[in-house]
Amino acid sequence: MTRRTTGPVPATPLPSPKERRRLREARALSEEQVASAVGVRPATVRAWEAGRTDPRGRRRDAYARLIGCAGDDVAPRSPGGPDTSGPTPQEPTAAANGTASDAHTAGTADAPDPAGAADTGTGAGAVALDTRTDDGDGSPPDGPPGVPRSRQALTAETAFDALYDRTASGLTRQMYLLTGRRKLSREAVEHAFRVAWHRWPEVATDRDPAGWVRAASYAYAMSPWHGWRRSHRRPDPPPQDPARQALLGTLLALPPANRRTLLLHDGVGLGLPETAAETEASTLAAASRLLNARAAVTDVFPELGRPTDPAARTALFQERLGALALTEHVPEPPPAPSVRRASERVAELWTRAAICFGVLLIGATGFTLHTAPTHYEQPLSPPHRVGGVPPLSGPERLTPQDLKLQKSLREKLVHGPERLVPQIP
């Protein structure tokens, strides 16, 4: 009998659920194609990308190779066809693209491809709005020479401060274009980074920490509850320049989903799959929102729709949005150490509140158990006088006639008809 000396094989690492979907859509693969290649149902793939479940065993390895987060790739098989394990070509065929290819074509008919959109972020828009990090791990750009950044010894505070210094200013300008309110823009970014520091282990291991913070900032800034706050009931004064005022008014008139899609794609420079994944929409829905938002803006500014090249049009939109964000005064975010201290104070207050509530609940329970009776005692109603009821009386005394009749009945035994009709003397 032999004994195994090797431990279990480590599972293939997978990115976050949002990143899985982005990688799949970046390769123009539909859920049906991935499910057919891995050997599961499309509902299972949706569960993997929603974070409800995770693949295991060989399916996990196949799924990782398929979306491109493993060492090699695998080509999807057609329904009912044999499984193939060779490398996937750079450009999938039209039959392999399926629905995802149609959605990507619909979105890029009037928009640049993801690579083109990312490469155009070199003008004013990239300087003002681009908050993407090169490493994706929040590590600072500087470090010991000859040592990879991923292997540099970093503390949590250093990594957080580096991420904050590189993205906070651009995020604040993005929030201004999204809401049109300067105070709310700074508040949204500060809130997002406080939450990020509170959940830093999750943010630090994310594939895109800047995207994590950006999504939290957008969610806070677009909350409908801000309309009930007294400080946000009146809009901020519009820009002085009529052109910038018209552009900002057009952006704020767009539906929130379309405004966010336009800002992420044409302002930040994300590709269409990345924009769809961050807005939690399908690629086709993100492309439709982008086209509708561009159409609304070009109705007011026809010069933005004149370029026929999608890359040139995206660069023009990015330049206009970046110029609007740069020319308007936006409050600077507070320093990173103060944000970390504020996050720790909030966490400490919530912890103390939870402890006080627990102590109060335990005390109330103990007091109730100590003072509560051990058995039920029926309450007695207080006595009161009752009037209007006649007094109780027994049978009346017999009269002499009644006594004479009683004596007669006892002495004589009546037979015959007299029994039925007694004769009373």
Summary of the structure (lengths in Angstrom):
residues: 425
radius of gyration: 40.4
end to end distance: 126.5
largest distance: 145.1
contacts: 1165
relative contact order: 0.10
helix: 61%
strand: 0%
